[in-house]
Amino acid sequence: MRKTAFYAFALLLCCLSCRGQQPSAAVQVAPSAPVKPGIEVLRERGFEGLKGKRVGLLTNPSGVDRNLKSTVDILFEAPEVNLVALFAPEHGVRGDVYAGGKVESGRDETTGLPVHSVYGATRKPTPEMLRGLDIVVYDIQDVGTRSYTFISSLGLMMSACAELGIEVMVLDRPNPLGGRKVEGSLVEPGFYSFVSQYPIPYIYGLTAGEVATFINEEGVNLGQKGTDPFHKCKLTVVPMEGWRRDMRFTDTGLPWILPSPNIPYPQTAIDYPCSGLVGECPGFLNIGIGYSLPFELFAAPWIDADRLKARLDSYNLPGIAFRTIHYTPFSGSMRGTLIHGVQFYFTDYEVATITLTQFWVMQAIHELYPDRDPFATGDYAMFDKCAGSDYIRTTFRRRYKVADILDFWNRDADGFRALSSKYYLYE
């Protein structure tokens, strides 16, 4: 029976190969890859910079090597490293807390180490949490969009460590959007928050290590409300090997570990900034959350999918295409209801302005259904926080024309690209 099963499996692999296909990526772990993440570079260097120090680690399940071994376990098992504390961002160190859920402090069951929550009542680590540490290591797969909370946790950790003279080490990882995309306006005064922590564009085109270097060297405010004094920390970035700015994650050969429940694939990280803002308009559209294609769809029960696709096609948007889709979400406000809309694809990622996708969809819906107001509930605080301004909402809402916000949305991209390029670790 075992031989029969073996030959059947071998035949399946042969057939897939003959058809030019590969077994599901979900079951593949690359023994080699063109890119080495920071944790592998650190290990090859014999954990240089950590020896003889009491080490804290801020990470989540995305902090792994190419063989899926957790950075927690790598550092805990290394004789050269004295790992004494863990810090839990959104979703927790082991990823057992769902989106937005409060992360509790406690102990890690695998290592027995204390876990300090920095996603709950406390977001900036307290002196008590950091007491006795010499250095804090950061290793989380970033998603490349400002409104995700991981880089906010990084900055607040840097600020807290700077105040106490504690070092910070960032183990760098790829930006899944690549290192060339820069889109969206800077955060405006009065709109700094945990989802808009820094004066950077919505898509910033930097790796986590480059973001850390940028905020440390430029002296930007790290306070959650943009008012705390700046404290520069002693920062070390362990860079990747083999990464280039034109790479997206699928080019790296590394396994993708979802950094949060709704970012299951590398493509989802690209889709997130295309629809995440409209997702902050309660009850308006389903964007694939609660279905198998998170952040990749725009749908509702009242939409005529063919009409919406035709209207979007009429705009002749560069680098993007739409198809109709009909589906039933299994969770959320539209759970169990057949809804209709569009799925989007990038035919030329480099030329597409991906963050405007959601605004073009809102424009098309307004032209087809002028009585459907995405802001009708009055619950737009999170939209403004993620957008980094109320200008986008108030201006766009007057006529729902992308042309009205285009100059504002694009105004800071070139300047930020020129400023941040000083801190590029990869050419």
C-alpha positions in Angstrom: 0.0 0.0 0.0 2.8 2.4 0.9 4.6 1.7 -2.5 1.3 2.2 -4.3 0.8 5.6 -2.6 4.4 6.6 -3.3 4.1 5.8 -7.0 0.7 7.6 -7.2 2.2 10.7 -5.7 5.2 10.5 -8.0 2.9 10.2 -11.0 0.9 13.2 -9.8 4.1 15.3 -9.6 5.2 14.1 -13.0 1.8 15.1 -14.5 1.9 18.5 -12.9 5.4 19.0 -14.3 4.4 17.9 -17.8 1.5 20.5 -17.7 4.0 23.2 -16.6 2.4 23.4 -13.1 3.8 23.2 -9.6 2.3 21.7 -6.5 0.5 24.2 -4.4 2.7 26.9 -2.9 1.0 26.3 0.4 3.0 23.1 0.8 6.3 24.3 -0.5 9.2 25.6 1.6 12.1 27.0 -0.5 15.4 25.4 0.5 17.1 28.3 -1.3 15.9 31.7 -2.4 17.4 34.8 -4.0 16.7 36.8 -0.8 18.0 36.2 2.7 15.9 38.0 5.4 17.6 39.8 8.2 17.2 36.9 10.7 19.2 34.6 8.5 21.9 37.2 7.9 22.0 37.7 11.7 22.4 34.0 12.3 25.1 33.7 9.7 27.0 36.5 11.5 26.9 34.5 14.7 24.3 36.9 16.2 26.7 39.7 16.2 25.4 42.6 18.3 23.4 40.5 20.7 26.1 38.6 22.5 26.5 39.4 26.2 23.2 41.4 26.2 19.8 40.9 27.6 17.5 40.8 24.6 13.8 41.6 24.1 12.0 40.7 20.8 9.0 42.4 19.2 7.7 40.0 16.6 4.7 37.9 15.4 4.3 34.7 13.3 5.6 36.4 10.2 9.1 36.5 11.8 10.5 33.3 10.4 13.4 32.0 8.4 13.0 30.3 5.0 12.3 27.0 6.7 9.5 28.5 8.8 11.4 28.5 12.1 10.2 31.3 14.3 12.6 34.1 15.2 11.4 33.6 18.8 12.7 30.0 18.7 15.9 30.8 16.8 17.0 33.4 19.3 15.7 31.4 22.4 17.7 28.3 21.3 20.9 30.2 20.3 23.6 29.7 23.0 25.0 33.2 22.1 21.7 35.0 22.8 20.1 35.7 26.1 16.4 36.3 25.1 14.5 37.4 28.2 11.3 39.1 27.0 8.8 39.1 24.2 6.7 42.0 23.0 3.3 41.4 21.3 2.0 43.7 18.6 -1.5 43.4 17.0 -2.6 39.8 16.7 0.0 38.6 19.3 3.4 37.0 19.2 2.0 33.7 18.1 -0.9 35.2 16.0 -3.7 34.0 18.2 -5.6 37.3 18.4 -8.0 38.3 15.6 -7.9 41.8 13.9 -8.5 44.6 16.4 -8.7 42.2 19.4 -7.0 43.2 22.6 -3.6 41.5 23.1 -3.0 40.4 26.7 0.3 40.3 28.5 1.3 36.9 30.0 3.8 34.1 29.2 4.7 32.4 26.0 3.7 28.8 26.3 6.6 27.5 24.2 9.5 29.3 25.8 8.0 30.4 29.1 9.2 33.9 28.5 7.2 36.9 29.7 5.1 38.5 26.9 4.4 42.3 27.2 1.4 43.5 25.1 2.0 46.7 23.0 -1.5 46.4 21.4 -4.0 47.0 24.1 -4.1 49.6 26.9 -0.4 50.1 26.3 1.0 50.8 22.9 4.3 52.5 23.8 6.3 50.2 26.0 6.6 51.3 29.6 9.9 51.6 31.5 8.7 48.6 33.6 8.3 46.4 30.4 11.8 47.4 29.3 13.6 47.2 32.6 16.8 45.2 32.5 17.0 45.0 28.7 20.1 46.0 26.7 18.6 45.7 23.3 15.2 45.1 21.6 15.0 43.2 18.3 12.2 43.8 15.8 11.3 41.2 13.2 7.8 41.5 11.5 6.8 41.2 7.9 5.6 44.6 6.9 2.8 45.2 4.4 4.1 48.5 2.9 1.0 50.6 3.8 1.0 53.4 6.4 -2.3 52.4 8.0 -1.1 49.0 9.1 0.0 49.1 12.8 3.3 47.2 12.8 5.5 50.1 11.8 3.7 52.2 14.4 4.6 49.6 17.1 8.2 49.8 15.8 8.4 53.6 16.1 6.9 53.6 19.6 9.4 50.9 20.6 12.2 53.0 19.2 11.0 56.1 21.1 10.6 54.2 24.4 14.1 52.6 24.0 15.7 55.9 23.2 14.4 57.4 26.4 16.1 54.7 28.4 19.3 54.3 26.4 18.3 50.8 25.1 19.4 49.7 21.6 17.1 48.7 18.8 17.9 46.2 16.1 15.6 45.7 13.1 15.9 42.5 11.1 14.9 43.6 7.7 12.3 41.9 5.4 11.0 42.7 1.9 8.4 45.3 1.2 5.7 43.2 -0.6 4.7 46.2 -2.7 8.3 46.7 -3.9 10.6 49.6 -3.2 9.4 52.0 -6.0 5.7 52.5 -5.3 5.0 55.8 -3.4 1.4 57.0 -3.4 -0.8 59.2 -1.2 -0.4 62.4 0.7 1.4 62.8 4.0 -0.5 62.8 7.3 -1.7 66.2 8.2 -1.5 67.8 11.7 -4.4 66.7 13.8 -4.7 63.3 12.1 -1.8 61.4 13.6 -2.9 58.1 15.1 -1.8 54.5 15.5 -2.9 54.0 11.9 -1.1 57.2 10.7 1.9 57.4 13.0 4.3 59.3 10.8 4.3 62.0 8.1 4.8 59.5 5.3 2.7 58.7 2.2 0.0 56.0 2.3 2.4 53.8 0.3 5.9 54.7 1.3 8.2 52.4 -0.8 10.5 51.5 2.1 11.4 48.4 4.0 10.9 48.3 7.7 14.6 48.8 8.2 14.5 51.8 5.9 11.4 53.2 7.7 13.2 52.9 11.0 16.3 54.7 9.7 14.2 57.4 8.1 12.2 58.3 11.3 15.3 58.0 13.4 17.5 60.3 11.2 14.8 62.8 10.2 13.6 63.2 13.8 9.9 62.8 12.9 7.4 62.7 15.8 6.9 59.2 17.1 4.1 60.1 19.5 0.8 58.5 18.9 -0.9 61.9 18.6 2.1 63.5 16.9 3.0 65.6 19.9 5.6 63.7 21.9 9.2 65.0 21.8 11.5 63.1 19.5 14.2 60.9 21.0 16.8 59.3 18.7 17.6 55.8 19.5 20.8 53.7 18.9 19.6 51.8 15.9 21.1 48.9 14.0 19.5 47.5 10.9 20.5 44.0 9.8 19.8 44.2 6.0 18.6 41.5 3.7 20.9 40.0 1.1 19.7 39.8 -2.5 16.7 42.1 -2.3 16.2 44.8 -5.0 13.7 47.7 -5.1 12.0 46.3 -8.2 11.1 43.0 -6.4 7.7 42.1 -5.1 7.4 39.4 -2.6 6.8 36.6 -5.1 10.2 37.4 -6.6 12.1 36.7 -3.3 11.6 32.9 -3.1 10.7 33.3 0.5 7.6 31.7 2.1 4.8 34.1 2.9 3.5 33.9 6.4 0.4 36.0 6.8 1.3 38.9 9.1 -2.4 39.2 10.1 -5.5 37.2 9.4 -6.8 39.2 6.4 -3.4 39.3 4.6 -3.2 35.6 3.7 -1.1 36.0 0.4 1.5 38.4 -0.9 -1.0 39.7 -3.5 -3.4 40.6 -0.6 -0.7 43.1 0.7 -0.9 44.8 -2.7 -4.7 44.7 -2.7 -5.0 46.2 0.9 -4.2 49.8 0.0 -6.5 49.6 -3.1 -9.6 49.0 -1.0 -8.8 49.5 2.7 -10.1 53.1 2.9 -13.5 52.3 1.4 -13.6 49.4 3.8 -13.7 52.0 6.6 -17.1 53.2 5.4 -19.5 51.0 7.5 -22.2 49.1 5.6 -21.3 50.5 2.2 -19.4 47.8 0.3 -18.0 44.4 1.0 -14.4 44.4 -0.1 -13.8 40.7 0.2 -13.4 40.6 4.0 -15.5 37.6 5.2 -14.9 35.9 1.8 -11.9 34.1 0.2 -10.6 37.3 -1.5 -9.9 39.9 1.1 -9.4 43.5 -0.2 -9.8 42.3 -3.8 -13.5 43.0 -4.4 -16.1 45.7 -4.3 -19.7 44.4 -4.0 -23.1 44.9 -2.5 -26.6 43.3 -2.9 -27.9 46.4 -4.8 -25.1 46.6 -7.4 -25.6 45.5 -11.0 -22.2 44.0 -11.6 -22.3 44.3 -15.4 -23.1 48.0 -15.2 -20.4 48.7 -12.7 -17.8 46.9 -14.7 -18.9 48.8 -17.9 -18.6 52.1 -16.1 -15.2 51.4 -14.7 -14.0 50.1 -18.1 -15.1 53.4 -19.6 -12.5 55.3 -17.5 -9.7 53.5 -19.4 -7.6 53.3 -16.2 -3.9 52.5 -16.8 -2.7 49.2 -15.6 -5.9 47.8 -14.1 -8.8 45.6 -15.3 -12.1 44.5 -13.8 -14.3 41.4 -14.0 -17.8 40.8 -12.6 -18.2 38.6 -9.6 -21.1 37.3 -7.5 -20.6 35.7 -4.1 -22.0 35.2 -0.6 -19.8 36.4 2.3 -19.6 33.9 5.2 -19.1 36.7 7.8 -19.7 40.4 8.3 -22.7 42.6 7.8 -23.6 41.0 4.4 -23.2 37.4 5.7 -25.4 34.9 3.9 -26.5 37.4 1.2 -25.7 37.0 -2.5 -23.9 40.2 -3.5 -22.6 41.5 -6.8 -19.7 43.6 -7.9 -16.2 43.6 -9.4 -12.9 42.0 -8.8 -9.8 44.0 -9.9 -6.5 42.9 -11.5 -3.3 44.8 -12.3 -2.3 44.3 -15.9 0.6 46.7 -15.4 1.4 47.2 -11.7 4.2 49.7 -12.4 2.0 52.2 -14.2 -1.2 51.8 -12.1 -1.9 54.2 -9.3 -3.2 51.4 -7.1 -4.5 53.4 -4.2 -7.0 55.3 -6.4 -8.8 52.1 -7.3 -11.2 52.5 -4.5 -12.0 56.1 -5.4 -12.7 55.2 -9.0 -15.1 52.6 -7.8 -16.8 55.1 -5.5 -17.1 57.5 -8.4 -18.6 54.8 -10.6 -21.1 53.8 -7.9 -22.1 57.4 -7.4 -22.7 57.9 -11.1 -24.9 54.7 -11.2 -26.5 55.0 -7.8 -26.4 58.6 -6.7 -28.4 57.9 -3.5 -25.8 55.5 -2.1 -23.5 57.6 0.1 -20.4 55.8 1.6 -20.4 58.3 4.5 -24.1 58.2 5.2 -23.7 56.7 8.6 -21.6 59.6 9.8 -19.1 57.1 11.1 -16.0 58.2 9.2 -13.5 58.8 11.9 -11.4 55.7 11.0 -11.5 56.7 7.3 -10.0 60.1 8.1 -7.4 58.5 10.4 -6.3 56.0 7.8 -6.3 58.7 5.0 -4.3 61.0 7.3 -6.6 63.9 6.6 -10.3 64.9 6.4 -9.6 66.7 3.1 -10.0 63.6 1.1 -13.4 62.8 2.5 -14.8 66.3 2.5 -13.6 67.2 -1.0 -14.4 63.9 -2.6 -17.9 63.8 -1.1 -18.9 67.1 -2.9 -19.1 65.5 -6.3 -17.5 62.0 -6.0 -15.0 62.9 -8.7 -11.4 61.5 -8.5 -10.3 64.6 -10.4 -11.1 66.7 -7.3 -8.7 64.9 -5.0 -6.0 63.9 -7.5 -3.6 66.8 -7.0 -3.9 66.6 -3.2 -3.4 62.8 -3.2 -0.3 63.0 -5.4 1.2 66.2 -4.1 3.8 64.7 -1.7 4.9 61.5 -3.5 7.9 63.0 -5.4 9.2 65.0 -2.5 9.0 62.0 -0.1 10.7 59.8 -2.7 13.6 62.2 -3.0 13.9 62.7 0.8 13.6 59.0 1.8 16.0 57.9 -0.9 18.9 59.0 1.3 18.0 56.1 3.6 17.8 53.4 0.9 19.6 50.3 2.0 19.1 48.6 -1.4 19.5 50.0 -4.9 
